């Protein structure tokens, strides 16, 4: 947040975080406040969207990292 407030004109600072949910990781961009870890994917997405954030699924097909993408049915339900 401090970086965004101190941004040089012409440079856009995007505030975001990778959030660990109960169903895997999600990337949330354009946040105004942090989202706590340990929530369900649906609750994490709801909190991010309430801030007008963009939500993405990092490394969705990497079976060695904790991504929501590891559960294909969950991706379909969230989509």
MITOR-785977 format. One line per field, with one value per residue: x negated, y negated, z of N, C-alpha, C in turn. Coordinates in nm, 3 decimals. Atoms other than C-alpha are relative to their C-alpha. Example, Ala and Ser with C-alpha at 12.3 -4.5 7.8 and 13.67 -1.06 7.14 Angstrom:
BEGIN
nc1 = [-0.089;0.082]
nc2 = [0.119;0.119]
nc3 = [0.000;-0.006]
cac1 = [-1.230;-1.367]
cac2 = [0.450;0.106]
cac3 = [0.780;0.714]
cc1 = [-0.090;0.077]
cc2 = [-0.120;-0.109]
cc3 = [0.000;0.073]
//
This chain:
BEGIN
nc1 = [-0.082;0.090;0.057;-0.101;-0.015;0.122;0.031;0.043;-0.098;0.025;0.024;-0.114;0.031;-0.114;0.008;-0.061;0.059;-0.038;-0.071;-0.016;-0.136;-0.016;-0.001;0.117;0.041;-0.062;0.066;-0.096;0.065;-0.073;-0.058;0.011;0.037;0.041;-0.099;0.065;0.009;-0.079;-0.142;-0.033;0.020;-0.117;0.004;0.114;-0.042;-0.102;0.067;0.078;-0.092;-0.060;0.096;0.017;0.123;0.006;0.044;0.052;0.046;0.139;0.047;-0.120;0.016;0.123;-0.043;0.095;-0.025;-0.138;-0.086;-0.139;-0.007;0.019;-0.134;-0.065;-0.142;-0.011;0.019;-0.126;-0.101;0.035;-0.015]
nc2 = [0.119;0.116;0.013;0.060;0.141;0.073;-0.028;0.108;0.019;-0.080;-0.138;-0.057;-0.104;-0.089;-0.065;-0.132;-0.105;-0.138;-0.036;-0.143;-0.031;-0.140;-0.082;0.030;0.140;0.091;0.130;0.111;0.123;0.127;-0.002;0.115;-0.053;-0.140;-0.105;-0.099;-0.137;-0.101;0.006;-0.083;0.074;0.085;0.116;0.081;0.068;0.099;0.113;0.070;0.071;0.112;0.109;0.027;-0.066;-0.103;-0.125;-0.099;-0.127;-0.018;-0.136;-0.084;-0.142;-0.048;-0.088;0.009;0.123;0.006;0.090;-0.040;-0.074;-0.143;-0.057;0.046;0.026;0.126;0.108;0.015;0.058;0.141;0.074]
nc3 = [0.000;-0.002;0.134;0.087;-0.038;0.036;0.141;0.087;0.107;0.118;-0.041;-0.070;-0.099;-0.021;-0.130;0.005;-0.081;0.023;-0.123;-0.026;-0.043;-0.039;0.120;0.082;0.010;0.094;0.015;-0.006;0.044;-0.017;-0.135;-0.090;-0.132;0.004;-0.021;-0.086;0.051;-0.069;0.036;0.115;0.125;0.029;-0.090;0.042;0.122;-0.037;-0.065;0.102;0.091;-0.075;0.013;0.142;0.041;0.102;-0.062;0.095;-0.056;0.039;0.029;-0.017;0.033;-0.063;-0.110;-0.110;-0.076;-0.050;0.075;0.014;0.125;-0.025;-0.011;0.123;-0.027;-0.074;0.098;0.075;-0.090;-0.024;0.126]
cac1 = [0.000;-0.288;-0.437;-0.109;-0.081;-0.440;-0.420;-0.597;-0.358;-0.325;-0.397;-0.108;-0.150;0.084;0.146;0.211;0.140;0.141;0.396;0.383;0.741;0.876;0.893;0.560;0.399;0.564;0.407;0.596;0.498;0.606;0.670;0.732;0.686;0.537;0.745;0.674;0.553;0.754;1.090;1.275;1.206;1.562;1.525;1.183;1.324;1.623;1.394;1.169;1.458;1.610;1.293;1.326;1.029;0.936;0.899;0.691;0.583;0.202;0.032;0.371;0.235;-0.077;-0.013;-0.312;-0.184;0.132;0.360;0.736;0.673;0.578;0.950;1.097;1.456;1.392;1.264;1.581;1.797;1.608;1.617]
cac2 = [0.000;-0.234;-0.161;-0.248;-0.572;-0.665;-0.565;-0.785;-0.945;-0.719;-0.402;-0.185;0.019;0.316;0.433;0.804;1.124;1.498;1.620;1.971;2.099;2.427;2.548;2.417;2.089;1.793;1.472;1.153;0.828;0.465;0.509;0.233;0.457;0.798;1.114;1.360;1.710;2.019;1.914;2.123;2.038;1.903;1.676;1.557;1.472;1.294;1.081;0.998;0.906;0.689;0.479;0.478;0.714;0.951;1.317;1.578;1.935;1.966;2.276;2.450;2.777;2.817;3.117;3.028;2.688;2.607;2.457;2.459;2.596;2.930;2.985;2.959;2.982;2.692;2.476;2.545;2.460;2.133;2.035]
cac3 = [0.000;0.076;-0.265;-0.435;-0.237;-0.324;-0.693;-0.942;-1.194;-1.496;-1.297;-1.187;-0.869;-0.848;-0.493;-0.467;-0.283;-0.324;-0.070;0.077;0.094;0.226;-0.133;-0.263;-0.364;-0.536;-0.672;-0.585;-0.761;-0.714;-0.341;-0.089;0.215;0.291;0.279;0.560;0.475;0.561;0.416;0.160;-0.204;-0.241;0.066;-0.051;-0.394;-0.237;-0.019;-0.312;-0.540;-0.266;-0.308;-0.685;-0.716;-0.995;-0.892;-1.072;-1.019;-1.010;-1.149;-1.203;-1.339;-1.124;-0.901;-0.681;-0.566;-0.370;-0.629;-0.650;-0.999;-0.844;-0.791;-1.141;-1.013;-0.778;-1.065;-1.261;-0.959;-0.897;-1.264]
cc1 = [-0.087;-0.061;0.100;0.015;-0.120;-0.037;-0.038;0.106;-0.040;-0.030;0.119;-0.048;0.127;-0.021;0.073;-0.069;0.044;0.057;0.013;0.142;0.005;-0.002;-0.118;-0.023;0.082;-0.084;0.110;-0.076;0.093;0.074;-0.019;-0.037;-0.029;0.119;-0.067;-0.007;0.095;0.149;0.026;-0.030;0.116;-0.001;-0.114;0.037;0.103;-0.065;-0.083;0.091;0.069;-0.090;-0.020;-0.124;0.022;-0.055;-0.044;-0.047;-0.146;-0.032;0.113;-0.020;-0.129;0.038;-0.092;0.015;0.148;0.086;0.142;0.016;-0.020;0.135;0.083;0.148;0.018;-0.020;0.130;0.107;-0.027;0.018;0.146]
cc2 = [-0.126;-0.022;-0.066;-0.148;-0.083;0.016;-0.128;-0.017;0.078;0.146;0.048;0.110;0.079;0.073;0.134;0.096;0.137;0.049;0.152;0.024;0.146;0.093;-0.023;-0.150;-0.077;-0.128;-0.106;-0.129;-0.120;-0.003;-0.133;0.044;0.149;0.093;0.108;0.138;0.091;-0.005;0.098;-0.079;-0.095;-0.125;-0.094;-0.081;-0.108;-0.123;-0.081;-0.081;-0.116;-0.123;-0.040;0.066;0.101;0.126;0.097;0.124;0.019;0.148;0.104;0.149;0.059;0.083;-0.009;-0.128;-0.006;-0.100;0.053;0.084;0.149;0.071;-0.052;-0.031;-0.133;-0.119;-0.023;-0.066;-0.149;-0.084;-0.036]
cc3 = [0.000;-0.137;-0.094;0.031;-0.044;-0.148;-0.075;-0.109;-0.125;0.031;0.081;0.093;0.024;0.132;-0.008;0.093;-0.048;0.132;0.008;0.052;0.044;-0.119;-0.091;-0.011;-0.104;-0.005;-0.001;-0.029;0.013;0.133;0.071;0.140;-0.014;0.024;0.084;-0.064;0.075;-0.026;-0.114;-0.127;-0.030;0.088;-0.038;-0.124;0.032;0.064;-0.099;-0.091;0.068;-0.005;-0.146;-0.058;-0.112;0.065;-0.109;0.074;-0.046;-0.021;0.011;-0.028;0.055;0.123;0.121;0.083;0.036;-0.072;-0.002;-0.126;0.017;0.010;-0.117;0.021;0.072;-0.093;-0.076;0.086;0.023;-0.125;-0.021]
//
